[in-house]
């Protein structure tokens, strides 16, 4: 997206931000993808524009299957230590440049083993790279390890165990993602969730990305998540919204990505304002900065311009992201103090 010049756009860019729904393999710089493809002998476009067109998912017609296909090239490139470390480092740099002060980076370690890396090596590489980049950029980064719906139970249990082993390295969350239509029942992987929960990790899972009546979100509640990645389809069921509110389950929404996935036909139809005004705990995220071709500042501006979200509503979602984050209490409190101090002289946010 082109950078708008309005006063609201400038305010949103300057705003300290928290982002909870962000995939490592959806955030490659096109030039980096070109260099890594050449280094590792991967057949891929050679020019920036061609690589950009390959990495960015089409918006129309959107479908979850088409969106997931956009990850094929990034995953092919991310099988080596140098690739994982560089992409993780650059993600932190790019987010810091957009004033994202706290981020949780998601990725599925089991997808990065084609060249012989172990689960622990994959997690360790990303943890080390993000930690060094975070210190240099002055931001906070935590990691959310993702299991895959299509993988067998034993694989996902081992992923959960590996995630727990790396708690001291910044892993604070456990997620389940993948094609929901063909693997709709997350309780198949209940043991993996139990391992992660017992190990002290926060629990989330991807659901509600398909255009249905919220039935898949109801099913997801059986694994007792603290947060849900997406969940937009829940807006169709008032009883489900009441349940989310009663259980204080946060929806980590990604409107642009939801258009690409076919959750909604257009950005203007996204139920984000309805969910916010119903009192559902909500955060606003990019999902994939490159694949969705949107920064967090741009995503938020579109929520204001196209969805009619007010600045106080947006700011409240931002603060809630810190409160819902899988992060230690001292860091959370420090960031909340920082955010409140920044907003105090700005009456338009209150």
LOLUM-267361 format. One record per residue (C-alpha): residue number from 0; x, y, z. Coordinates in pm, 1 decimal. Example, Ala and Ser with C-alpha at 12.3 -4.5 7.8 and 13.67 -1.06 7.14 Angstrom:
2
(pt 0, (1230.0, -450.0, 780.0))
(pt 1, (1367.0, -106.0, 714.0))
//
This chain:
350
(pt 0, (0.0, 0.0, 0.0))
(pt 1, (118.5, 354.1, -65.4))
(pt 2, (190.0, 565.4, 240.7))
(pt 3, (-94.5, 813.5, 301.1))
(pt 4, (-9.2, 1164.7, 419.4))
(pt 5, (-311.9, 1246.9, 633.8))
(pt 6, (-281.8, 1359.1, 993.6))
(pt 7, (-446.7, 1036.8, 1109.3))
(pt 8, (-195.3, 831.8, 912.6))
(pt 9, (92.3, 1021.2, 1073.0))
(pt 10, (-59.9, 971.3, 1417.0))
(pt 11, (-103.8, 599.1, 1360.5))
(pt 12, (251.1, 557.2, 1234.7))
(pt 13, (390.3, 738.8, 1539.2))
(pt 14, (173.2, 540.2, 1779.8))
(pt 15, (350.8, 271.0, 1985.3))
(pt 16, (193.1, -58.8, 1884.4))
(pt 17, (152.7, -417.3, 1996.1))
(pt 18, (99.0, -696.7, 1742.4))
(pt 19, (1.6, -1048.4, 1846.5))
(pt 20, (-80.6, -1221.1, 1516.0))
(pt 21, (224.8, -1218.8, 1292.9))
(pt 22, (375.1, -1503.4, 1090.5))
(pt 23, (748.9, -1517.6, 1027.8))
(pt 24, (710.0, -1690.5, 691.9))
(pt 25, (465.6, -1424.4, 571.9))
(pt 26, (706.5, -1134.6, 619.4))
(pt 27, (995.7, -1175.5, 374.3))
(pt 28, (1149.9, -874.6, 204.7))
(pt 29, (1138.6, -938.1, -173.1))
(pt 30, (1508.9, -857.1, -217.7))
(pt 31, (1597.3, -1098.1, 60.1))
(pt 32, (1386.4, -1368.8, -103.1))
(pt 33, (1572.6, -1314.0, -432.3))
(pt 34, (1913.9, -1338.5, -265.1))
(pt 35, (1824.8, -1648.3, -65.3))
(pt 36, (1675.6, -1821.9, -368.4))
(pt 37, (1994.4, -1762.3, -565.0))
(pt 38, (2215.2, -1873.8, -274.7))
(pt 39, (2027.4, -2198.3, -217.3))
(pt 40, (1937.8, -2285.3, -575.8))
(pt 41, (1563.0, -2232.4, -543.8))
(pt 42, (1373.4, -2159.4, -865.5))
(pt 43, (1219.5, -1817.3, -805.3))
(pt 44, (1171.3, -1476.2, -969.7))
(pt 45, (1485.6, -1265.9, -1020.8))
(pt 46, (1342.0, -913.1, -1009.3))
(pt 47, (1189.4, -723.6, -718.2))
(pt 48, (854.6, -669.6, -891.0))
(pt 49, (821.0, -1032.5, -999.4))
(pt 50, (915.8, -1154.8, -652.6))
(pt 51, (673.3, -910.7, -492.9))
(pt 52, (393.2, -1038.0, -717.4))
(pt 53, (480.4, -1395.8, -621.8))
(pt 54, (488.0, -1331.1, -248.2))
(pt 55, (173.7, -1118.9, -216.6))
(pt 56, (-150.4, -1316.8, -206.6))
(pt 57, (-431.4, -1213.6, -437.7))
(pt 58, (-723.4, -1039.0, -271.4))
(pt 59, (-992.7, -1144.4, -516.2))
(pt 60, (-1119.6, -1406.6, -528.0))
(pt 61, (-997.5, -1491.8, -181.8))
(pt 62, (-982.4, -1838.2, -27.5))
(pt 63, (-792.6, -1992.1, 260.9))
(pt 64, (-640.6, -2251.8, 27.9))
(pt 65, (-511.0, -1981.9, -208.4))
(pt 66, (-374.5, -1778.8, 80.8))
(pt 67, (-191.2, -2078.3, 224.7))
(pt 68, (-38.9, -2146.5, -118.8))
(pt 69, (138.6, -1810.5, -93.7))
(pt 70, (359.2, -1960.3, 177.3))
(pt 71, (510.8, -2225.1, -50.5))
(pt 72, (805.1, -2017.7, -175.3))
(pt 73, (884.0, -1861.1, 163.9))
(pt 74, (889.9, -2205.2, 324.0))
(pt 75, (1115.8, -2339.8, 48.7))
(pt 76, (1360.9, -2059.6, 124.6))
(pt 77, (1349.3, -2103.5, 502.9))
(pt 78, (1517.8, -2442.9, 539.4))
(pt 79, (1865.6, -2318.1, 631.1))
(pt 80, (2005.1, -2144.3, 936.9))
(pt 81, (2115.9, -1835.3, 744.6))
(pt 82, (1771.3, -1792.7, 588.6))
(pt 83, (1581.0, -1832.6, 914.1))
(pt 84, (1811.9, -1598.1, 1103.1))
(pt 85, (1807.5, -1328.6, 836.5))
(pt 86, (1431.1, -1331.1, 785.0))
(pt 87, (1368.5, -1327.3, 1160.4))
(pt 88, (1610.6, -1038.1, 1205.7))
(pt 89, (1459.0, -835.1, 923.6))
(pt 90, (1106.6, -893.6, 1050.7))
(pt 91, (1197.8, -736.5, 1384.2))
(pt 92, (1371.8, -447.0, 1206.9))
(pt 93, (1074.3, -380.7, 980.2))
(pt 94, (824.6, -394.3, 1263.4))
(pt 95, (1037.1, -167.3, 1480.5))
(pt 96, (1045.1, 85.0, 1194.2))
(pt 97, (663.7, 83.8, 1204.6))
(pt 98, (674.2, 157.2, 1579.0))
(pt 99, (566.6, -191.4, 1684.7))
(pt 100, (703.8, -196.3, 2037.8))
(pt 101, (583.0, -546.5, 2127.3))
(pt 102, (535.8, -835.0, 1886.7))
(pt 103, (466.1, -1206.5, 1903.4))
(pt 104, (615.7, -1392.3, 1609.8))
(pt 105, (450.0, -1716.8, 1501.1))
(pt 106, (596.4, -1995.3, 1290.9))
(pt 107, (572.8, -2373.2, 1254.7))
(pt 108, (914.4, -2530.7, 1326.1))
(pt 109, (808.2, -2861.4, 1169.6))
(pt 110, (790.4, -2685.1, 831.6))
(pt 111, (1161.4, -2595.6, 841.3))
(pt 112, (1332.6, -2934.6, 863.2))
(pt 113, (1381.6, -3031.2, 497.4))
(pt 114, (1758.2, -2967.1, 517.0))
(pt 115, (1805.9, -3160.9, 838.5))
(pt 116, (1747.3, -2900.5, 1107.8))
(pt 117, (1590.0, -3038.2, 1425.5))
(pt 118, (1290.9, -2878.5, 1596.5))
(pt 119, (1518.3, -2747.4, 1870.4))
(pt 120, (1761.4, -2604.2, 1616.6))
(pt 121, (1484.3, -2427.1, 1425.0))
(pt 122, (1343.1, -2274.7, 1742.2))
(pt 123, (1687.3, -2182.0, 1870.2))
(pt 124, (1785.9, -2007.2, 1545.5))
(pt 125, (1472.3, -1793.1, 1539.4))
(pt 126, (1490.8, -1723.7, 1912.3))
(pt 127, (1852.2, -1608.9, 1891.9))
(pt 128, (1797.2, -1391.5, 1584.3))
(pt 129, (1486.9, -1219.9, 1719.6))
(pt 130, (1645.9, -1164.0, 2061.0))
(pt 131, (1952.5, -995.6, 1912.8))
(pt 132, (1741.3, -784.8, 1676.6))
(pt 133, (1502.8, -688.5, 1956.0))
(pt 134, (1787.6, -570.2, 2177.2))
(pt 135, (1939.7, -368.4, 1894.0))
(pt 136, (1603.8, -214.6, 1792.3))
(pt 137, (1483.4, -153.3, 2146.9))
(pt 138, (1164.1, -359.6, 2117.0))
(pt 139, (1013.9, -661.9, 2291.0))
(pt 140, (968.4, -988.6, 2100.5))
(pt 141, (811.0, -1311.7, 2216.5))
(pt 142, (762.0, -1628.2, 2013.3))
(pt 143, (457.0, -1845.0, 1949.6))
(pt 144, (531.0, -2193.6, 1818.6))
(pt 145, (270.8, -2326.4, 1575.2))
(pt 146, (156.0, -2685.5, 1527.4))
(pt 147, (-25.5, -2785.9, 1209.1))
(pt 148, (-375.8, -2932.2, 1184.8))
(pt 149, (-277.1, -3176.4, 909.7))
(pt 150, (16.5, -3319.8, 1104.6))
(pt 151, (-23.6, -3631.9, 1313.7))
(pt 152, (-79.4, -3625.6, 1686.7))
(pt 153, (271.8, -3743.2, 1774.0))
(pt 154, (437.1, -3473.2, 1563.3))
(pt 155, (236.8, -3196.1, 1725.3))
(pt 156, (301.9, -3331.6, 2074.1))
(pt 157, (674.5, -3321.6, 2000.6))
(pt 158, (640.3, -2966.0, 1867.3))
(pt 159, (468.9, -2869.1, 2192.6))
(pt 160, (743.3, -3031.4, 2398.0))
(pt 161, (1009.5, -2850.1, 2196.4))
(pt 162, (827.2, -2521.2, 2248.5))
(pt 163, (821.3, -2576.7, 2624.5))
(pt 164, (1194.6, -2654.0, 2623.1))
(pt 165, (1256.1, -2306.7, 2482.0))
(pt 166, (1052.4, -2103.1, 2730.8))
(pt 167, (1373.5, -1945.7, 2858.1))
(pt 168, (1452.8, -1838.9, 2500.5))
(pt 169, (1139.4, -1629.7, 2456.4))
(pt 170, (881.7, -1890.5, 2352.8))
(pt 171, (564.0, -1797.3, 2538.8))
(pt 172, (279.4, -1926.7, 2319.9))
(pt 173, (149.5, -2236.1, 2139.4))
(pt 174, (-80.7, -2224.5, 1835.9))
(pt 175, (-252.4, -2459.5, 1591.3))
(pt 176, (-294.9, -2352.1, 1228.4))
(pt 177, (-349.8, -2491.3, 880.7))
(pt 178, (-633.3, -2572.6, 644.5))
(pt 179, (-940.4, -2579.5, 867.3))
(pt 180, (-1194.3, -2712.8, 616.8))
(pt 181, (-1010.2, -3043.4, 577.4))
(pt 182, (-904.0, -3068.4, 943.9))
(pt 183, (-1183.3, -2900.0, 1140.8))
(pt 184, (-1145.0, -3069.8, 1480.6))
(pt 185, (-866.8, -2924.6, 1699.4))
(pt 186, (-943.9, -3165.9, 1983.2))
(pt 187, (-754.8, -3429.8, 1783.7))
(pt 188, (-447.7, -3245.3, 1911.2))
(pt 189, (-567.4, -3206.9, 2270.5))
(pt 190, (-253.3, -3375.4, 2403.3))
(pt 191, (-30.6, -3116.6, 2236.6))
(pt 192, (-235.4, -2835.5, 2390.1))
(pt 193, (-215.9, -3006.9, 2729.7))
(pt 194, (163.8, -3037.3, 2704.9))
(pt 195, (198.5, -2671.4, 2609.8))
(pt 196, (-39.9, -2553.2, 2882.0))
(pt 197, (128.7, -2763.7, 3150.1))
(pt 198, (461.1, -2620.7, 3037.1))
(pt 199, (344.3, -2265.9, 3099.7))
(pt 200, (270.9, -2154.0, 2743.9))
(pt 201, (-22.8, -1937.5, 2644.3))
(pt 202, (-276.1, -2113.9, 2422.1))
(pt 203, (-421.8, -1984.8, 2097.6))
(pt 204, (-536.3, -2144.2, 1772.9))
(pt 205, (-638.7, -2041.0, 1424.3))
(pt 206, (-1010.5, -2068.0, 1358.3))
(pt 207, (-1303.7, -1868.3, 1228.3))
(pt 208, (-1121.4, -1784.6, 906.6))
(pt 209, (-1379.8, -1961.6, 691.6))
(pt 210, (-1709.1, -1786.5, 608.3))
(pt 211, (-1944.1, -1991.2, 827.6))
(pt 212, (-2185.5, -1933.4, 1117.0))
(pt 213, (-1921.8, -1957.7, 1388.7))
(pt 214, (-1949.5, -2335.3, 1431.9))
(pt 215, (-1574.0, -2385.9, 1395.8))
(pt 216, (-1505.2, -2124.8, 1662.1))
(pt 217, (-1741.3, -2307.4, 1899.1))
(pt 218, (-1542.2, -2624.3, 1834.0))
(pt 219, (-1214.4, -2442.3, 1899.1))
(pt 220, (-1332.6, -2341.2, 2245.2))
(pt 221, (-1307.8, -2707.3, 2348.4))
(pt 222, (-928.3, -2675.4, 2375.3))
(pt 223, (-967.3, -2384.8, 2622.0))
(pt 224, (-770.8, -2113.7, 2440.8))
(pt 225, (-689.3, -1776.9, 2592.2))
(pt 226, (-690.6, -1622.0, 2246.5))
(pt 227, (-812.9, -1708.4, 1897.1))
(pt 228, (-618.1, -1623.8, 1583.8))
(pt 229, (-882.1, -1471.2, 1351.7))
(pt 230, (-1229.5, -1575.8, 1470.1))
(pt 231, (-1411.0, -1322.9, 1251.1))
(pt 232, (-1689.1, -1569.6, 1169.3))
(pt 233, (-1794.4, -1557.6, 1535.8))
(pt 234, (-1975.5, -1232.9, 1455.4))
(pt 235, (-2257.4, -1438.0, 1299.9))
(pt 236, (-2359.0, -1591.4, 1634.8))
(pt 237, (-2465.2, -1361.6, 1923.6))
(pt 238, (-2449.9, -1650.8, 2171.8))
(pt 239, (-2092.3, -1718.8, 2067.9))
(pt 240, (-2002.7, -1354.0, 2121.5))
(pt 241, (-2150.8, -1374.6, 2470.9))
(pt 242, (-1939.5, -1683.7, 2535.8))
(pt 243, (-1620.7, -1512.8, 2417.3))
(pt 244, (-1693.4, -1215.2, 2641.0))
(pt 245, (-1777.8, -1433.9, 2941.7))
(pt 246, (-1455.7, -1631.9, 2901.4))
(pt 247, (-1247.6, -1323.5, 2814.3))
(pt 248, (-1115.7, -1488.7, 2498.1))
(pt 249, (-940.0, -1243.0, 2268.7))
(pt 250, (-982.1, -1247.0, 1890.6))
(pt 251, (-656.8, -1154.4, 1715.6))
(pt 252, (-813.8, -1018.5, 1397.4))
(pt 253, (-644.0, -953.3, 1062.4))
(pt 254, (-892.5, -776.5, 829.6))
(pt 255, (-677.7, -753.7, 514.3))
(pt 256, (-577.7, -1118.2, 543.3))
(pt 257, (-942.8, -1212.9, 598.9))
(pt 258, (-1031.0, -1064.0, 260.2))
(pt 259, (-751.4, -1268.2, 101.7))
(pt 260, (-879.0, -1581.5, 276.0))
(pt 261, (-1238.2, -1522.6, 167.7))
(pt 262, (-1363.0, -1477.3, 523.6))
(pt 263, (-1531.2, -1160.1, 399.8))
(pt 264, (-1584.7, -1044.6, 42.1))
(pt 265, (-1449.5, -693.3, 95.3))
(pt 266, (-1263.3, -504.1, 364.0))
(pt 267, (-1568.0, -283.8, 422.4))
(pt 268, (-1770.8, -592.9, 521.2))
(pt 269, (-1534.9, -701.6, 798.5))
(pt 270, (-1718.2, -739.4, 1132.8))
(pt 271, (-1438.7, -582.1, 1338.2))
(pt 272, (-1644.7, -276.6, 1445.8))
(pt 273, (-1939.9, -499.4, 1536.2))
(pt 274, (-1715.9, -717.6, 1751.7))
(pt 275, (-1551.3, -421.4, 1923.2))
(pt 276, (-1884.2, -254.2, 1999.3))
(pt 277, (-2033.1, -579.4, 2127.8))
(pt 278, (-1758.2, -588.5, 2389.1))
(pt 279, (-1561.6, -881.5, 2247.2))
(pt 280, (-1190.2, -858.3, 2335.6))
(pt 281, (-1017.4, -777.3, 2006.1))
(pt 282, (-670.4, -699.2, 1873.1))
(pt 283, (-589.0, -576.6, 1520.5))
(pt 284, (-297.2, -731.2, 1332.6))
(pt 285, (-146.1, -782.0, 987.1))
(pt 286, (-108.0, -1161.8, 993.9))
(pt 287, (157.5, -1142.4, 718.8))
(pt 288, (313.5, -807.3, 635.0))
(pt 289, (444.2, -918.9, 293.9))
(pt 290, (182.7, -1171.6, 186.1))
(pt 291, (-93.3, -927.5, 279.7))
(pt 292, (110.3, -624.7, 159.8))
(pt 293, (23.4, -414.1, 460.9))
(pt 294, (204.1, -263.2, 758.3))
(pt 295, (31.2, -244.9, 1093.5))
(pt 296, (-3.0, 133.6, 1056.6))
(pt 297, (-172.5, 82.7, 719.8))
(pt 298, (-400.9, -189.2, 857.2))
(pt 299, (-512.5, 41.3, 1134.7))
(pt 300, (-565.4, 333.1, 898.4))
(pt 301, (-790.6, 115.4, 681.8))
(pt 302, (-988.7, 20.0, 992.2))
(pt 303, (-1048.0, 390.5, 1057.8))
(pt 304, (-1111.6, 497.3, 698.3))
(pt 305, (-1306.1, 196.0, 567.6))
(pt 306, (-1464.2, 43.4, 878.0))
(pt 307, (-1534.1, 359.1, 1073.9))
(pt 308, (-1342.1, 249.7, 1380.4))
(pt 309, (-1283.3, 550.4, 1604.0))
(pt 310, (-939.4, 644.8, 1732.7))
(pt 311, (-1039.4, 571.0, 2095.3))
(pt 312, (-1166.2, 227.0, 1986.1))
(pt 313, (-842.4, 159.9, 1800.0))
(pt 314, (-629.9, 271.8, 2091.9))
(pt 315, (-832.1, 50.7, 2328.3))
(pt 316, (-763.0, -249.7, 2102.4))
(pt 317, (-393.7, -162.7, 2111.0))
(pt 318, (-386.9, -148.8, 2490.2))
(pt 319, (-580.5, -473.7, 2507.2))
(pt 320, (-313.4, -640.7, 2293.5))
(pt 321, (-62.8, -571.6, 2569.8))
(pt 322, (-301.5, -702.2, 2835.3))
(pt 323, (-370.6, -1019.9, 2635.3))
(pt 324, (-7.4, -1076.7, 2539.2))
(pt 325, (176.4, -1393.8, 2634.1))
(pt 326, (438.9, -1196.9, 2823.9))
(pt 327, (570.3, -1164.9, 3178.2))
(pt 328, (393.4, -918.4, 3404.9))
(pt 329, (686.8, -678.3, 3458.5))
(pt 330, (737.4, -633.5, 3083.4))
(pt 331, (364.3, -594.8, 3031.6))
(pt 332, (339.7, -331.2, 3304.6))
(pt 333, (637.7, -138.0, 3169.4))
(pt 334, (493.2, -130.6, 2817.9))
(pt 335, (149.7, -28.2, 2942.5))
(pt 336, (310.1, 260.4, 3130.9))
(pt 337, (497.0, 360.6, 2816.0))
(pt 338, (183.7, 346.6, 2600.8))
(pt 339, (-25.1, 541.3, 2851.3))
(pt 340, (243.8, 808.6, 2882.1))
(pt 341, (257.6, 848.1, 2504.4))
(pt 342, (-120.7, 885.3, 2475.2))
(pt 343, (-175.5, 1109.7, 2776.9))
(pt 344, (-138.6, 1444.2, 2589.4))
(pt 345, (-356.9, 1326.7, 2297.3))
(pt 346, (-727.4, 1387.2, 2375.8))
(pt 347, (-833.2, 1233.7, 2043.0))
(pt 348, (-741.8, 891.1, 2181.9))
(pt 349, (-963.3, 914.6, 2490.1))
//
